[in-house]
Amino acid sequence: PKGQVCQLWMEDEQGHLHPLGLLPHDGSMQMDLPITLSDQHRFKVSIEQMDQLPKQKPSNEIVFEGSLTEI
């Protein structure tokens, strides 16, 4: 939606959320992650107001949750 962005979060083993960045509306991107990932880490996405960034915790509901899968 106009004026809103998808923000990506990583949940650590203790359940704390860490902001990783904004997802592009189209295309792809690469991110530098703050830690080494394990299969214990989960990822979440929230929809945030562009004019209220940066966020240190989600201000709206989580719209997606997922984890790493080894291929």
ABEGO torsion letter per residue (X at the ends): XBGBBBBBBBBBAAGBBBBAEBBBABEBBBBBBABBBBAABBBBBBBBBAAAOBBABBABBBABBBBBBBX
